[in-house]
């Protein structure tokens, strides 16, 4: 049974890099901002990927909680509060799941709004790729990105070597010749383990108000509801439920804070990224998680050198094609002018407005049901 769900081949290996452009900068940013234990962060993050791969049998990755990550990086929130926030949001998600509130919300929110959320995330990823990642190495970065783009569009799907692997290989070659100091990398190899941490009640409460509350809207819309819809879109025969996603989200965050790991979630962008680059089974995220475990166990003291193997212009190309998968989902709403308009509005709100996922969710759902009620009244009056 397991062998049918999980495969390890060139396609799964290529797919394993599909979410790296989103995850690595946030993970590294948090480690550097508040001096997190890098071994703990990488090892626990990798273990959560492997757990998700075995549980779902799909390329369903775990990602850093984005709203929390941005607040940690910009506001320098302490590590203790971050770990407390992980437990706080685990309790919230567990409560929403076991009470059925999560299923109720999923039924309430119409498909056109979910498509808008996916569209908004796609716009955000494309913007990040084009404005930040690809220009990061200046002229050489543009050349590197252009070569990566050509590889992605010119490599046939039937090729023995998936386009994603060729793009990653290009980035590694560039790093070896221009970025990596092999001597310092080798000298920094050493064994490290996660650090145990016992969260305090005060940190859990502070984490709830400072980090968990801003994260909840994004988690509900993107990590749970849009992720389940993306699973349906990409794997129509799978039976992944909202309840299952909520439970695995909660379980992961009940574990990682005790081992100094960062809070994590599922995400439709990560799923789309793994799929876009070839991942079709849990093998993709198991390989992905194993990379992080190896970095944490053996290279945590020189992780800043290791991540140079993945130049930002190459990560930008990965993000760009990941965003394209998400942007194209809106196509099934074009049959209805009203639903398509709502999807576009929600996407633009999610992309442009502070707390845009929450604003888009509320505004789009409100317009949908208000329009339905008005149409009903018009029909009754005829």
C-alpha positions as CSV (number, residue, x, y, z in Angstrom):
1,X,0.0,0.0,0.0
2,X,2.8,2.4,1.0
3,X,4.8,1.7,-2.2
4,X,1.9,2.8,-4.3
5,X,1.6,6.1,-2.5
6,X,5.3,6.9,-2.2
7,X,7.9,6.8,-5.0
8,X,11.5,7.9,-5.2
9,X,12.6,8.7,-8.7
10,X,13.9,11.6,-10.8
11,X,10.5,13.3,-11.0
12,X,10.1,13.2,-7.2
13,X,13.6,14.5,-6.7
14,X,12.9,17.4,-9.1
15,X,9.7,18.1,-7.3
16,X,11.4,18.2,-3.9
17,X,12.9,21.6,-4.8
18,X,9.5,23.1,-5.8
19,X,8.9,24.9,-2.4
20,X,12.5,25.9,-1.6
21,X,12.1,29.4,-2.9
22,X,9.3,30.1,-0.4
23,X,10.8,28.3,2.6
24,X,14.5,28.9,2.7
25,X,14.4,32.8,2.9
26,X,11.9,32.7,5.7
27,X,13.7,30.0,7.7
28,X,17.1,31.7,7.3
29,X,15.6,35.1,8.0
30,X,14.1,33.9,11.3
31,X,17.3,32.1,12.4
32,X,19.4,35.2,11.8
33,X,16.9,37.7,13.2
34,X,16.5,36.2,16.7
35,X,19.4,33.8,16.8
36,X,17.4,30.5,16.7
37,X,19.3,27.2,17.0
38,X,19.8,26.3,13.4
39,X,20.2,22.6,14.0
40,X,16.9,22.5,15.8
41,X,15.1,24.5,13.1
42,X,16.4,22.5,10.2
43,X,16.0,19.1,11.7
44,X,12.4,19.7,13.0
45,X,11.4,21.3,9.8
46,X,12.7,18.3,7.9
47,X,11.0,15.8,10.2
48,X,7.6,17.6,9.6
49,X,8.1,17.3,5.9
50,X,8.7,13.5,6.2
51,X,5.7,13.2,8.5
52,X,3.5,14.9,6.0
53,X,4.8,12.8,3.1
54,X,4.0,9.5,4.9
55,X,0.6,10.7,6.2
56,X,-0.7,12.0,2.9
57,X,1.2,10.0,0.3
58,X,1.1,13.3,-1.7
59,X,3.6,16.1,-2.2
60,X,1.9,17.9,0.7
61,X,4.7,19.9,2.3
62,X,4.9,21.8,5.6
63,X,5.9,25.5,5.4
64,X,6.9,28.2,7.9
65,X,3.9,30.2,9.1
66,X,4.3,33.2,6.9
67,X,2.6,35.9,8.9
68,X,4.5,34.8,12.0
69,X,7.8,34.7,10.1
70,X,7.4,38.2,8.8
71,X,6.6,39.5,12.3
72,X,9.6,37.6,13.8
73,X,12.0,39.0,11.2
74,X,10.7,42.6,11.3
75,X,9.8,43.0,15.0
76,X,12.6,40.7,16.5
77,X,10.0,38.8,18.6
78,X,11.9,36.5,21.0
79,X,12.4,32.8,20.3
80,X,10.4,31.9,23.5
81,X,7.4,33.8,22.3
82,X,7.7,32.2,18.8
83,X,7.7,28.7,20.4
84,X,4.7,29.8,22.6
85,X,2.9,31.0,19.5
86,X,3.4,27.6,17.9
87,X,1.6,25.9,20.7
88,X,-1.1,28.6,20.8
89,X,-2.0,28.2,17.1
90,X,-1.9,24.4,17.5
91,X,-4.5,24.6,20.3
92,X,-6.6,27.0,18.1
93,X,-6.5,24.7,15.1
94,X,-7.2,21.6,17.2
95,X,-10.3,23.3,18.7
96,X,-11.6,24.5,15.3
97,X,-11.1,21.0,13.9
98,X,-12.6,18.8,16.6
99,X,-15.6,21.1,17.1
100,X,-16.4,21.0,13.3
101,X,-16.0,24.8,13.0
102,X,-13.3,24.3,10.3
103,X,-15.6,22.2,8.2
104,X,-18.4,24.8,8.6
105,X,-16.1,27.5,7.4
106,X,-15.0,25.5,4.4
107,X,-18.6,24.9,3.4
108,X,-19.4,28.6,3.9
109,X,-16.7,30.0,1.7
110,X,-17.6,29.7,-2.0
111,X,-15.2,28.3,-4.6
112,X,-14.8,31.6,-6.4
113,X,-13.4,33.1,-3.1
114,X,-11.0,30.2,-2.8
115,X,-9.9,30.7,-6.4
116,X,-9.3,34.4,-5.5
117,X,-7.1,33.4,-2.5
118,X,-5.0,31.1,-4.8
119,X,-4.8,33.9,-7.4
120,X,-3.6,36.4,-4.8
121,X,-1.0,34.0,-3.5
122,X,0.2,33.5,-7.1
123,X,0.5,37.2,-7.6
124,X,2.5,37.5,-4.4
125,X,4.9,34.8,-5.4
126,X,5.4,36.2,-8.9
127,X,6.0,39.6,-7.5
128,X,8.6,38.3,-5.0
129,X,10.3,36.4,-7.8
130,X,10.4,39.3,-10.3
131,X,11.2,42.1,-7.8
132,X,13.4,40.5,-5.3
133,X,14.9,37.1,-6.2
134,X,15.8,37.4,-9.9
135,X,17.5,40.9,-9.6
136,X,19.4,39.9,-6.5
137,X,22.7,39.0,-8.3
138,X,22.3,42.0,-10.7
139,X,23.5,41.2,-14.3
140,X,24.7,37.7,-13.6
141,X,21.4,37.0,-11.8
142,X,19.4,38.1,-14.8
143,X,21.5,35.8,-17.0
144,X,21.2,32.9,-14.6
145,X,17.4,33.4,-14.4
146,X,17.1,33.7,-18.1
147,X,19.0,30.4,-18.6
148,X,16.8,28.8,-15.9
149,X,13.6,30.0,-17.7
150,X,14.8,28.7,-21.0
151,X,15.5,25.3,-19.5
152,X,12.0,25.2,-18.0
153,X,10.2,26.0,-21.2
154,X,12.4,24.2,-23.6
155,X,12.8,20.8,-21.8
156,X,10.3,18.3,-23.0
157,X,8.1,16.7,-20.4
158,X,9.3,13.3,-21.7
159,X,12.9,14.2,-21.1
160,X,14.9,11.7,-19.1
161,X,16.1,14.6,-16.8
162,X,13.2,16.7,-15.5
163,X,13.5,20.5,-16.1
164,X,13.5,21.2,-12.4
165,X,16.6,19.1,-11.8
166,X,18.4,20.8,-14.7
167,X,17.6,24.2,-13.3
168,X,18.7,23.3,-9.8
169,X,21.9,21.8,-11.3
170,X,22.5,25.1,-13.1
171,X,22.2,26.9,-9.8
172,X,24.6,24.5,-8.0
173,X,27.2,24.9,-10.8
174,X,27.0,28.7,-10.5
175,X,27.4,28.5,-6.7
176,X,30.4,26.2,-6.9
177,X,32.3,28.5,-9.3
178,X,31.2,31.9,-7.9
179,X,29.7,31.6,-4.4
180,X,30.9,28.6,-2.3
181,X,34.0,28.5,-0.2
182,X,34.5,24.8,-0.1
183,X,37.3,24.9,2.5
184,X,35.2,26.7,5.1
185,X,32.2,24.5,4.2
186,X,34.2,21.3,4.9
187,X,35.8,22.6,8.0
188,X,32.4,23.4,9.5
189,X,31.0,19.9,9.3
190,X,30.0,18.5,12.7
191,X,27.2,16.6,14.4
192,X,24.4,18.6,16.1
193,X,21.0,17.7,17.7
194,X,17.8,19.6,18.4
195,X,17.6,21.5,21.7
196,X,14.7,20.6,24.1
197,X,12.6,23.6,25.1
198,X,9.8,23.8,27.7
199,X,7.4,26.6,26.7
200,X,6.1,28.7,29.6
201,X,2.4,29.8,30.0
202,X,3.4,33.4,29.7
203,X,5.1,32.8,26.4
204,X,2.1,30.9,25.1
205,X,-0.2,33.8,26.0
206,X,2.2,36.4,24.5
207,X,2.6,34.3,21.4
208,X,-1.2,34.0,21.0
209,X,-1.7,37.8,21.0
210,X,1.5,38.8,19.2
211,X,1.9,36.1,16.5
212,X,-1.0,33.6,16.4
213,X,-3.9,36.1,16.0
214,X,-2.3,37.7,12.9
215,X,-1.6,34.3,11.5
216,X,-5.1,32.7,11.8
217,X,-6.8,34.4,8.8
218,X,-3.9,33.3,6.5
219,X,-3.9,29.8,7.9
220,X,-7.7,29.3,7.5
221,X,-7.7,30.7,4.0
222,X,-4.5,29.4,2.5
223,X,-3.1,26.6,4.7
224,X,-6.4,24.8,5.1
225,X,-9.2,25.7,2.7
226,X,-7.2,26.7,-0.4
227,X,-4.8,23.7,0.2
228,X,-7.7,21.2,0.3
229,X,-9.1,22.7,-3.0
230,X,-5.6,22.5,-4.5
231,X,-5.4,18.9,-3.6
232,X,-8.8,18.4,-5.4
233,X,-7.5,20.3,-8.4
234,X,-4.2,18.4,-8.8
235,X,-5.2,15.0,-7.4
236,X,-9.0,14.5,-8.1
237,X,-9.0,10.9,-6.8
238,X,-7.5,11.7,-3.4
239,X,-9.7,11.9,-0.3
240,X,-8.0,14.6,1.8
241,X,-10.4,16.3,4.1
242,X,-10.5,19.6,5.8
243,X,-10.5,17.7,9.1
244,X,-7.3,15.8,8.2
245,X,-5.5,19.0,7.2
246,X,-6.5,20.7,10.4
247,X,-5.4,17.8,12.6
248,X,-2.0,17.4,10.9
249,X,-1.5,21.2,11.1
250,X,-2.3,21.1,14.9
251,X,-0.2,17.9,15.6
252,X,2.9,19.4,13.9
253,X,2.7,22.5,16.1
254,X,2.1,20.5,19.2
255,X,5.5,18.8,18.6
256,X,8.0,21.4,17.1
257,X,8.0,24.0,20.0
258,X,9.3,21.4,22.4
259,X,12.4,20.9,20.2
260,X,13.1,24.6,19.4
261,X,11.5,24.3,15.9
262,X,9.6,27.0,14.0
263,X,5.8,26.8,13.7
264,X,4.6,25.2,10.4
265,X,1.6,24.8,8.3
266,X,0.4,23.3,5.0
267,X,0.0,25.6,2.0
268,X,-1.5,25.6,-1.5
269,X,1.6,27.3,-2.9
270,X,4.0,24.6,-1.6
271,X,1.8,21.8,-2.9
272,X,1.6,23.6,-6.3
273,X,5.4,24.1,-6.3
274,X,6.1,20.4,-5.7
275,X,3.6,19.4,-8.3
276,X,4.9,21.9,-10.9
277,X,8.4,20.5,-10.7
278,X,7.4,16.8,-10.9
279,X,6.3,15.7,-7.4
280,X,3.3,13.3,-7.6
281,X,3.7,11.3,-4.3
282,X,4.9,11.7,-0.8
283,X,8.3,10.8,-1.9
284,X,8.8,14.4,-3.0
285,X,8.4,16.0,0.4
286,X,10.3,13.1,2.1
287,X,13.3,13.8,0.0
288,X,12.8,17.5,0.7
289,X,12.7,17.0,4.4
290,X,15.7,14.7,4.3
291,X,17.7,17.6,2.9
292,X,16.9,19.8,5.8
293,X,17.7,17.0,8.3
294,X,21.1,16.5,6.7
295,X,21.8,20.3,6.9
296,X,20.7,20.4,10.5
297,X,22.6,17.4,11.6
298,X,25.9,18.0,9.9
299,X,26.0,21.6,8.5
300,X,24.1,23.7,10.9
301,X,27.2,25.8,11.9
302,X,27.9,26.6,8.2
303,X,24.3,26.7,7.0
304,X,24.8,30.2,5.4
305,X,27.3,28.5,3.1
306,X,25.1,25.6,2.3
307,X,22.1,27.7,1.2
308,X,24.4,29.4,-1.4
309,X,24.0,26.2,-3.4
310,X,20.6,27.6,-4.3
311,X,21.1,31.1,-5.7
312,X,18.2,33.5,-5.4
313,X,17.7,34.0,-9.2
314,X,17.2,30.2,-9.5
315,X,14.8,30.3,-6.5
316,X,13.0,33.1,-8.3
317,X,12.4,30.9,-11.4
318,X,11.1,28.2,-9.2
319,X,8.7,30.7,-7.5
320,X,7.7,32.1,-10.9
321,X,6.5,28.7,-12.2
322,X,4.9,27.8,-8.9
323,X,2.9,31.1,-9.1
324,X,1.8,30.2,-12.6
325,X,0.2,27.0,-11.4
326,X,-1.8,28.9,-8.8
327,X,-2.8,31.7,-11.2
328,X,-4.2,29.3,-13.7
329,X,-6.7,27.8,-11.3
330,X,-8.9,30.8,-11.7
331,X,-9.7,29.7,-15.3
332,X,-12.7,27.5,-14.1
333,X,-14.5,30.7,-12.9
334,X,-14.6,32.4,-16.4
335,X,-18.0,30.8,-17.2
336,X,-19.6,33.1,-14.7
337,X,-18.9,36.8,-15.0
338,X,-20.0,37.4,-11.4
339,X,-17.8,34.6,-9.9
340,X,-14.8,35.6,-12.0
341,X,-15.1,39.2,-10.9
342,X,-15.3,38.1,-7.3
343,X,-12.2,35.9,-7.7
344,X,-10.3,38.7,-9.3
345,X,-11.4,41.1,-6.5
346,X,-10.4,38.7,-3.7
347,X,-7.0,38.0,-5.4
348,X,-6.2,41.7,-5.7
349,X,-7.3,42.4,-2.1
350,X,-5.1,39.5,-0.9
351,X,-2.2,40.8,-2.9
352,X,-2.5,44.6,-2.3
353,X,-4.1,45.2,1.1
354,X,-2.6,44.6,4.6
355,X,-4.2,41.5,6.1
356,X,-5.5,41.0,2.5
357,X,-6.3,37.3,2.9
358,X,-8.7,38.1,5.7
359,X,-10.2,41.2,3.9
360,X,-10.6,39.3,0.7
361,X,-12.1,36.3,2.4
362,X,-14.8,38.5,4.2
363,X,-15.5,40.8,1.3
364,X,-15.6,38.1,-1.4
365,X,-17.9,35.8,0.7
366,X,-20.1,38.7,1.6
367,X,-20.5,39.8,-2.1
368,X,-21.2,36.3,-3.2
369,X,-24.1,35.7,-0.7
370,X,-25.4,39.2,-1.2
371,X,-25.5,38.8,-4.9
372,X,-27.2,35.4,-4.6
373,X,-29.9,37.0,-2.3
374,X,-30.4,39.9,-4.7
375,X,-30.7,37.5,-7.7
376,X,-33.3,35.4,-5.7
377,X,-35.3,38.5,-4.9
378,X,-35.2,39.6,-8.6
379,X,-36.4,36.2,-9.7
380,X,-39.2,36.1,-7.2
381,X,-40.4,39.6,-8.3
382,X,-40.8,38.5,-11.9
